[in-house]
Amino acid sequence: MRIFRKQRFKLAAESRFAKYLRYAIGEIFLVVIGILIALQVNNWNENRKLNNKVIANLKAVQSELAVNIHNTDGAIDNFIARDSVKNQILKNKLTYSDYKKTINNRTLFFPFNYDNLYLNTVAFNNLTQNSEEIPQKYAPILDILNYLYIKMKTRIDVLNQRYQTTVYRNMDDLYRTKSWIYEDEFKGTLSDEAIRYFRTNSQYKARVFRTINDASNLSWAACNFRKNAIDAYLAIAHVLGNTNQTPDYISYTLKNPKVTDRYVGWYQQVYGPLLTEIGNRIEITKSGDQLFFATKTTHKTPIYYFRNSTFFFVNDGRLITFDKTGALTIINGNTDVLKFKKIIKIQ
């Protein structure tokens, strides 16, 4: 700046106005350029800080998604366990000694307790707190997360409340009509009158059916959330470049061809009610690591891996389990299980 001032004074002293004016304009231009460069550098720094903040929030959302995916395990596992008990209750398979031996088994008395599906949202809320500032390149991920945490979580919250309300109503009805309930609870035992009620009372069986319906709906929502949460996790991993750090359970395909190849083939129904929408014969096919379910009248539908040879749909609440004998079981919720025996292996 000292050099510029000396040059300006020299030109002014020589009365060379035109050159002085050109020089002054050039100096102003240089100052403007300097200011623009400084603003650009400042904007770059601010964008870098914002991008780093978004990346940190996305990593937190990834960790939160992993926890929520794990939380869906409980809703699905509880439905599987309770559906098995439901079938035994409605088919009058449970004996006097079954109830006497399992007084502390919460699954056995599931019309009188519930297990909500809790989903964490802290990291998602932090990410979207100033969503208008998030760079446009992250818009596809935000769309996935918004669908997951707003639309799907809202449905899960409704189903949690429904499940809770059903169980509370069951409890209230029992306390209002059965005097043995508080006496048995106080003594920590089950009276013969209570066991007779559980084994023979039609209203109790209606409560069982109503409660398993809520458990089934919550499991179905958990499966849908699980699939979309895994998609969201993998999308974030792709953007952040940390796909090699993805845990094994963040997947809905069973990457073991020796196992999945054994599942491929035709299956004939050997047990359970005949459902017109399924029929008595189904086919399991495979493309890559993905398995598909089909009947004579329906198109191929993907089935997604849960764990322990169990798969789920996202278009309905059914679950499918395979066993080592070549049998396939469909857990249907509102009916008894459907069992199928493998009859044809597809080459």
Residue, then its C-alpha position, 0 to 999 in steps of 0.5 A: m500500500r505504501i508503494f501505491r500511495k507513492q505512485r499516486f502522489k507522484l502522478a498527482a504532483e506531475s499533474r498527469f490527471a488521465k494517468y492518475l485516474r486510470y491508476a486510481i481505477g486500477e487500484i479500486f479494481l484491485v481492492v474489489i478483486g481482493i474483497l471478492i477473493a476474501l469473500q470467496v475464501n470466507n464462503w469456502n471456509e463456511n461451506r467446508k465447516l457446514n459440510n464437516k458438520v453435515i458429515a458428523n451428523l450423518k455419521a451420528v445418524q448412521s450410528e442411530l440407524a444401527v441401534n434402531i435396526h437392532n431394536t426391530d429385532g425385539a418386535i419381530d422376535n416377540f411376534i414369532a414367540r407369541d404367535s407360537v403360543k397363540n397357536q397352542i392356546l387357540k388349538n387347546k394344546l396347553t395343559y394344566s401343568d404348562y400353565k403351572k410351570t410357566i407362571n413367570n413366562r411373559t410370552l405365555f400371558f402376552p394378552f396382559n403385557y406388551d413390548n413397544l418398538y422404541l426408535n431413537t431420533v436425536a441424531f436425525n433431529n440434529l441433522t434436520q434442525n437447519s435442513e435449508e442449510i444442508p448442501q443439495k448433494y445430500a438431498p436424496i439421503l434426506d428424502i430417504l431419512n424423512y420417509l423413514y423417520i416421519k412417515m414410517k415412525t409415525r405409523i410405528d408410534v400409532l401401532n405402539q399406542r394401539y398395542q398398549t391400549t389393547v393390553y390395558r383393556n385386557m387387564d382392566d377387563l380381567y381385574r373387573t370380572k375376575s376376583w382371583i387375579y389380585e389374589d394370585e398376583f399377591k401369592g405369586t401363583l396361579s390358582d386352578e380357577a385361573i388356569r381353567y379360565f386360560r384354558t377354556n374361556s372363549q373371551y380370553k381366546a378372543r383377547v389372545f387373537r386381538t393382541i396377536n393381531d396388534a403384535s403382528n401389525l407392529s412386527w410388519a411395521a418393524c420389518n418395513f422400517r428395518k428394510n428402509a433403515i438398512d437402505a438409508y444406512l448403506a446410502i450414507a455409507h456410500v456418500l461417506g465412503n465407509t462401506n467397508q465398515t458396515p456391520d454384518y447385520i446391516s443387511y437384508t440378504l443372506k450372503n451364503p450361497k451354500v445355504t440359500d441354494r438349498y432353499v430354492g425349489w417348489y414347496q407343497q403345503v402339508y399343514g395349516p389352512l388353505l389360503t386362496e391368496i397363496g394356494n397349496r404350492i409355492e416356489i422359491t427362486k434366487s437372483g444373486d443373493q436375493l431370494f424370491f417368493a412366488t405362487k401359481t397366481t402371483h409374481k415373484t416377491p422379494i423376501y428379505y433376510f432377518r436371521n436364523s433362517t427367517f425371512f420377511f416381506v415388506n408388502d405384508g406381515r408374513l414371515i418365512t422360516f426354513d429348516k434343515t429338513g427341507a421344510l418351509t413355514i409361513i407365520n401368518g399371524n391371524t391363522d395357524v402356521l402354514k407348513f410346506k414340504k420341498i418337492i422339487k429342486i430347481q437346477 
